[in-house]
Amino acid sequence: ELAPGAAEALADVVAGVKAGQRAVIAGYTDSTRDAAKNAELAKQRAFAVRDSWTALGVAEGKLELKKPEAVENAGSNAAARRVEVVLAK
C-alpha cells in the first residue's frame, strides 16, 4: 500500500533511473517480532518494490537492494513498516 504522495516520489525515482542513476531500495519493519523474522520481512518488502519496477521495465541492474543500517523503534509500528528508496549515482 502506497503512502499519500508516494506515486509522485516513485515517478521521480523512475525518471532518475532513466537519466542514469541507480535506485537504492531498503525495507524496514517494526519491532514486534524476533530479529530473524523482521530481517526476512524487510527483505521481502524491498524485493516486492524491486519486482514491481522490473515488471514495469526498469532494468534490474539499475536497482540496488540495501539492508537497513538500524531498526527504528520511534513512532508507530505502521510507520516503521516501510520501504525507502533513494537515488544514487
ZADO-1210 file (C-alpha; in nm, 4 decimals, padded with zeros to 6 digits):
<atoms>
<atom x="00.0000" y="00.0000" z="00.0000" code="GLU" pos="1"/>
<atom x="00.1442" y="00.3340" z="-00.1044" code="LEU" pos="2"/>
<atom x="00.1526" y="00.6316" z="00.1289" code="ALA" pos="3"/>
<atom x="-00.0051" y="00.9592" z="00.0144" code="PRO" pos="4"/>
<atom x="00.2328" y="01.1333" z="-00.2264" code="GLY" pos="5"/>
<atom x="00.4269" y="00.8145" z="-00.2980" code="ALA" pos="6"/>
<atom x="00.3226" y="00.7958" z="-00.6632" code="ALA" pos="7"/>
<atom x="00.4878" y="01.1311" z="-00.7344" code="GLU" pos="8"/>
<atom x="00.8026" y="01.0263" z="-00.5487" code="ALA" pos="9"/>
<atom x="00.8156" y="00.6984" z="-00.7397" code="LEU" pos="10"/>
<atom x="00.7803" y="00.8854" z="-01.0693" code="ALA" pos="11"/>
<atom x="01.0819" y="01.0962" z="-00.9685" code="ASP" pos="12"/>
<atom x="01.2806" y="00.7802" z="-00.8974" code="VAL" pos="13"/>
<atom x="01.1868" y="00.6251" z="-01.2330" code="VAL" pos="14"/>
<atom x="01.2897" y="00.9486" z="-01.4077" code="ALA" pos="15"/>
<atom x="01.6219" y="00.9426" z="-01.2205" code="GLY" pos="16"/>
<atom x="01.6854" y="00.5821" z="-01.3223" code="VAL" pos="17"/>
<atom x="01.6088" y="00.6661" z="-01.6849" code="LYS" pos="18"/>
<atom x="01.8600" y="00.9526" z="-01.6547" code="ALA" pos="19"/>
<atom x="02.1333" y="00.7094" z="-01.5469" code="GLY" pos="20"/>
<atom x="02.1054" y="00.6971" z="-01.1674" code="GLN" pos="21"/>
<atom x="02.0545" y="00.3852" z="-00.9543" code="ARG" pos="22"/>
<atom x="01.7628" y="00.3357" z="-00.7151" code="ALA" pos="23"/>
<atom x="01.8758" y="00.2048" z="-00.3748" code="VAL" pos="24"/>
<atom x="01.5903" y="00.0176" z="-00.2038" code="ILE" pos="25"/>
<atom x="01.5785" y="-00.0650" z="00.1698" code="ALA" pos="26"/>
<atom x="01.2962" y="-00.2422" z="00.3548" code="GLY" pos="27"/>
<atom x="01.2142" y="-00.1775" z="00.7210" code="TYR" pos="28"/>
<atom x="00.9959" y="-00.3433" z="00.9850" code="THR" pos="29"/>
<atom x="00.8538" y="-00.2628" z="01.3245" code="ASP" pos="30"/>
<atom x="00.9995" y="-00.4227" z="01.6379" code="SER" pos="31"/>
<atom x="00.7101" y="-00.6551" z="01.7231" code="THR" pos="32"/>
<atom x="00.8684" y="-00.9837" z="01.6055" code="ARG" pos="33"/>
<atom x="01.2005" y="-01.1526" z="01.6555" code="ASP" pos="34"/>
<atom x="01.5007" y="-01.0150" z="01.4686" code="ALA" pos="35"/>
<atom x="01.5283" y="-01.3004" z="01.2157" code="ALA" pos="36"/>
<atom x="01.1628" y="-01.2709" z="01.1118" code="LYS" pos="37"/>
<atom x="01.1949" y="-00.8923" z="01.0884" code="ASN" pos="38"/>
<atom x="01.5015" y="-00.9222" z="00.8659" code="ALA" pos="39"/>
<atom x="01.3118" y="-01.1531" z="00.6320" code="GLU" pos="40"/>
<atom x="01.0079" y="-00.9209" z="00.6237" code="LEU" pos="41"/>
<atom x="01.2293" y="-00.6213" z="00.5448" code="ALA" pos="42"/>
<atom x="01.3954" y="-00.8158" z="00.2628" code="LYS" pos="43"/>
<atom x="01.0597" y="-00.9243" z="00.1197" code="GLN" pos="44"/>
<atom x="00.9333" y="-00.5640" z="00.1221" code="ARG" pos="45"/>
<atom x="01.2399" y="-00.4499" z="-00.0716" code="ALA" pos="46"/>
<atom x="01.2047" y="-00.7419" z="-00.3156" code="PHE" pos="47"/>
<atom x="00.8389" y="-00.6514" z="-00.3772" code="ALA" pos="48"/>
<atom x="00.9353" y="-00.2967" z="-00.4773" code="VAL" pos="49"/>
<atom x="01.2207" y="-00.4215" z="-00.6955" code="ARG" pos="50"/>
<atom x="00.9967" y="-00.6780" z="-00.8643" code="ASP" pos="51"/>
<atom x="00.7216" y="-00.4234" z="-00.9347" code="SER" pos="52"/>
<atom x="00.9721" y="-00.1925" z="-01.1039" code="TRP" pos="53"/>
<atom x="01.1315" y="-00.4671" z="-01.3114" code="THR" pos="54"/>
<atom x="00.7809" y="-00.5717" z="-01.4214" code="ALA" pos="55"/>
<atom x="00.7368" y="-00.2139" z="-01.5455" code="LEU" pos="56"/>
<atom x="01.0562" y="-00.2387" z="-01.7494" code="GLY" pos="57"/>
<atom x="01.3121" y="-00.0810" z="-01.5152" code="VAL" pos="58"/>
<atom x="01.6439" y="-00.2614" z="-01.5650" code="ALA" pos="59"/>
<atom x="01.7322" y="-00.4750" z="-01.2627" code="GLU" pos="60"/>
<atom x="02.0915" y="-00.3528" z="-01.2886" code="GLY" pos="61"/>
<atom x="01.9661" y="-00.0033" z="-01.2002" code="LYS" pos="62"/>
<atom x="01.8073" y="-00.1274" z="-00.8759" code="LEU" pos="63"/>
<atom x="02.0189" y="-00.1977" z="-00.5682" code="GLU" pos="64"/>
<atom x="01.8874" y="-00.3670" z="-00.2547" code="LEU" pos="65"/>
<atom x="02.0314" y="-00.2330" z="00.0690" code="LYS" pos="66"/>
<atom x="01.9963" y="-00.3764" z="00.4162" code="LYS" pos="67"/>
<atom x="01.8706" y="-00.1153" z="00.6646" code="PRO" pos="68"/>
<atom x="02.1518" y="00.0141" z="00.8834" code="GLU" pos="69"/>
<atom x="01.9428" y="00.0213" z="01.2027" code="ALA" pos="70"/>
<atom x="01.5983" y="-00.0778" z="01.3235" code="VAL" pos="71"/>
<atom x="01.3966" y="00.2286" z="01.4111" code="GLU" pos="72"/>
<atom x="01.1677" y="00.1987" z="01.7116" code="ASN" pos="73"/>
<atom x="01.0449" y="00.5581" z="01.7252" code="ALA" pos="74"/>
<atom x="00.6956" y="00.6384" z="01.6010" code="GLY" pos="75"/>
<atom x="00.4153" y="00.3993" z="01.5209" code="SER" pos="76"/>
<atom x="00.4567" y="00.0412" z="01.4100" code="ASN" pos="77"/>
<atom x="00.2724" y="00.1243" z="01.0863" code="ALA" pos="78"/>
<atom x="00.5266" y="00.3970" z="01.0045" code="ALA" pos="79"/>
<atom x="00.8137" y="00.1589" z="01.0776" code="ALA" pos="80"/>
<atom x="00.6851" y="-00.0954" z="00.8228" code="ARG" pos="81"/>
<atom x="00.8040" y="00.0707" z="00.5045" code="ARG" pos="82"/>
<atom x="01.0385" y="00.0726" z="00.2081" code="VAL" pos="83"/>
<atom x="01.2683" y="00.3663" z="00.1421" code="GLU" pos="84"/>
<atom x="01.4167" y="00.4405" z="-00.1981" code="VAL" pos="85"/>
<atom x="01.6923" y="00.6907" z="-00.2739" code="VAL" pos="86"/>
<atom x="01.8662" y="00.7809" z="-00.5982" code="LEU" pos="87"/>
<atom x="02.2417" y="00.7334" z="-00.6224" code="ALA" pos="88"/>
<atom x="02.4944" y="00.7975" z="-00.8967" code="LYS" pos="89"/>
</atoms>
